[in-house]
């Protein structure tokens, strides 16, 4: 499999977030790279930004300033790296568990393996 940043950028959009991210339950609205979602963290705005090796999402009004990026791993072709940051030094165990479930690396990898078998599935 030769997963490229452009594959991630084409497939990972706000309107498709529930397909790729277990933590996003529903897209309430979407206009380009800005929208509103219902997630495990509640209802809030979400922003999408193209970055060099993939795509970054953020919840700009989140109390934790949560953002996450999915990038193609140049060192291991076909692998998706999930990066996540917040503005806190420490989090309680329940919040960390919720975050880990919402950024399921296995689901992203499995979905992209399925996608690569059917590249015409892009929007």
N, C-alpha and C positions, 0 to 999 in steps of 0.2 A: 504494500500500500504506500502511495506517495502523497500524503496529506500535505497540502500547501496552505499558507496563510490566506490565500484568496478563497479556498474552500470554506474555511472558518468564517470569513467575512461575508460570504454569499449566504451561508446557511444560518448563522447565528444572528438573528434579528430580534427586535423586541416582539414582533408579532409571532415569532416561533419559539420564544423562551420556554413556554410550558412543555414543549417537545424535548428540550435539551436539558432543562434544569428542574430537578425534582422540587426545589423550593419555591418555584413560581407556579401558583395554582391557576391563575387566570390573567389574561391581558384585558384590562378594562377599556383602554384607549391606546391608540398608537398613531403617531404622525411623524414619519421619518425616523429620526434617531432619538425621539423623545416619546414617552408614553406613561401610562399609569398601570400598575399591576397589583394584584392581590397575591401576597406571598406568605411564607411562614412568619414573616416579620410584620405582617399587616398590609394595609392598602397604602401605596405611596408611589410617587413618581420614579421613573427609571430613565436613565440616559444611556445611550450607546455611542461608542467612539471607536473608530478604526485605528488600530495601532500597527506598527511595522510587521509583526509576526502573527497578527490575529485581530482580536476584538476585545474591548473592555466595556463593562457595564458598571453603572454606579447607581446607588440609591442616595441622591443628594440631600434629602431631608432626613435620612436615617440618623438616629441618635449616635450611631457608631461610625458614621461616614463610610459605610460599607461600599467597597468596590471589588470587582473580580474581573480577571482577564483570562481568556483562553487563547493559548498560542500553540503554533505548530513547533514541535521540538526538532530543531535542525540536527541535533546530535543523534536522535532516534526517530528516523522517518516513520510516519504513521502514528506517532504518539502525540497526544494533546496534553499540554501542561495547564494546570489550573492554578492561578495565582489569586490570592485574596488578601486584602488589607483592611484594617479599621483604624480608628484614631484612639484606640485604647491600648494600654500596656498589658492589662489583665482582664480576663473575662470569666464569668462564672461557668461552671461545667455544663450546665443546661444550654447556655447560649452557644458554646463551642460545639456541642453535639448537634444542635440545630443547623449550624453553619456547615458542619461536615456532611450532614445528610443532603443539604441543598446543593453542595458542590461535588456531587458524586462523580468521581473520575471514571469509575467503571461504566456508568451509564453513558457518559460522553464518548468514551472510547467505543463502546458497543454500537452506539447510534452512528458514529462516523464510519465504522466498519460496514454497517448496513448501507449507509449513504454511498460509500465508495463503490459498492457493488452495483449501484444504480445512480450514476452521476447525473442523469437527466432529471432527478428529483428536485433540482434547484428551482427557485422562484424567478 
